[in-house]
Amino acid sequence: MTTDVRVPTLGESVTEATVATWFKKPGDAVAVDEMLCELETDKVTVEVPSPVAGTLGEIVAAEGDTVGVDALLATITEGAGAAAAPTAKPAAATEEPAAAAPTGGSLDVMVPTLGESVTEATVSTWFKAVGDSVAADEMLCELETDKVSVEVPAPAAGVLAEITAPEGTTVDASAKLAVISTSGDVPAPAPAAAVSTPAAATSDGKDVKDGPAAEKAMAAAGISRDQVTGTGRDGRATKDDVAKAVAAAASAAPAAAASAPRAPVAAEDENREERVKMTRLRQTIARRLKDAQNTAAILTTFNEVDMTEVMALRSEYKELFLKKHGVKLGFMSFFTKACVHALNEVPEVNAEIDGTDIVYKNFVHMGIAAGTPQGLVVPVIRNTDKMSFAEIEKAIAEKGARARDGKLSMAEMQGGTFTISNGGVYGSLMSSPILNPPQSGILGMHKIQDRPMAINGQVVIRPMMYLALSYDHRIVDGKGAVTFLVRVKEALEDPRRLLMDL
């Protein structure tokens, strides 16, 4: 019986790939899930595993060929090769432990799915050491991506035989992290040799051929191979690696000029300093905030709101609200509703710029900025324009808890159209929030402060809050920004307007 090996799904908007390397040749025995070849797309490297055990028959797409999704790569003859695979190469198991892993009582631990558009992660912590026993689904290590932390569970019970990606290593979405021995055996010197050999082979330039797309990209950019750090199998360079090397070279000089030099440190103070590498999340936050300042024409306008009516309404109904809906009635649902109301009147604040187009959103996906021990994250509550007060409060509570525990997925932080940031919980009286690209507006809430106000010719003490709207002046005019804040102010000072859509 013959089984076709076809190009797997390559990812959103990716329609073709280049066959970079074949690890097997016709006539070779292959095991289930053993890697047959490697494909290279514009963004990532994709390994193609064997769907069945057997013997590799015809290779239809040779190295260097460009193939589309679901294209035929090769054929596998099931049966005879399947039985021969475990016994045909007993010696090769010593020389090629990674390839023999599926059939030698061991199992590879691979990088799990990281999320849409995420192509790499950093190994932050290993919870187990080589030689430790592990149970199925027990946490082995933690990966850190640009936005979230990902825990990697053991795929099976056994003994951790090898760690191929130690702490601090940057791995791509298809990389191997470790090997688990399901038979309980831990090879002694072999793993160390297996890890060091590919590196030595790479540094010596021994038969490690880069993909054709990468070679073409290096030639076009005019950079040498030693300027590119390969992240593909056995250190091979990918097209994405070349792009990163070109970008790094282009930004090196401006970055060096822009960064301020460190102030001189006295000798007696050097031992009292602590240098800690920025997490990937913190690096991403810093980069995105600076990108927002460099790209958008950010302007901030302010207003103030009397919170008397909202506080009175909340005080009157909070017990009944909690009893009926099982969640506390906070201020965020009022502000979310008020922003939705204002966005309907000033739609450009809910829009974004795409090249020379303005994209208006006929829905509101509200981002709620949340501070966590790892840094600032912005979970998105979708379709808030269709939600009730109770639904909004439940969604905010659930997203906030997941954010603090580091359990938010990439999908939960994408697609927002407007953001609310509440600096008041930390005591902030006034600030200018920075946009969350590609959004065009962000509302900053602040501390509720009792202040003397002139009401009907008399001075009275009222609970006041400053509001700040930062907006992209390329798309939002001053009139629209001021109108937005006035509508938010009116809705909060008279919450009945929200019920009547006024």
Protein Blocks (a to p, Z undefined) as FASTA:
>chain_A
ZZddddddebehiabdcdfbdcbdehiacdehiafbdcddfkbccddddfbgcddfbdfb
dghiacdehiafbdcdehjlmmmmmmmmmmlmmmmmmlmmmmnopacdddddebghiabd
cdfbdcbdehiacdehiafbdcddfkbccddddfbgcddfbdfbdghiacdfkbcfbdcd
fkopacfklmmmmmmmmmmmmmnopaiacdfklmmmmmmnopafklpccfbehhiacfkl
mmmmmmmmmmmmmmmmmpccdddddfklmmmpccddddfklmmmmmmmmmmmmmmccddd
dddddfklmmmmmmmmmmmmmmmnopacdfklmmmmmmmmmmmmmmmlmgccehjaccdd
fbdcdddddddfkbccddddehkllpcfklmmmmmmmmmmmmmnopacfklmgoiabdcd
dfklnopabdcdddddfbfbdcdddddddddddeehiacddddddddddddfklmcfklm
mmmmmmmmmmmmmmmlmmnoZZ
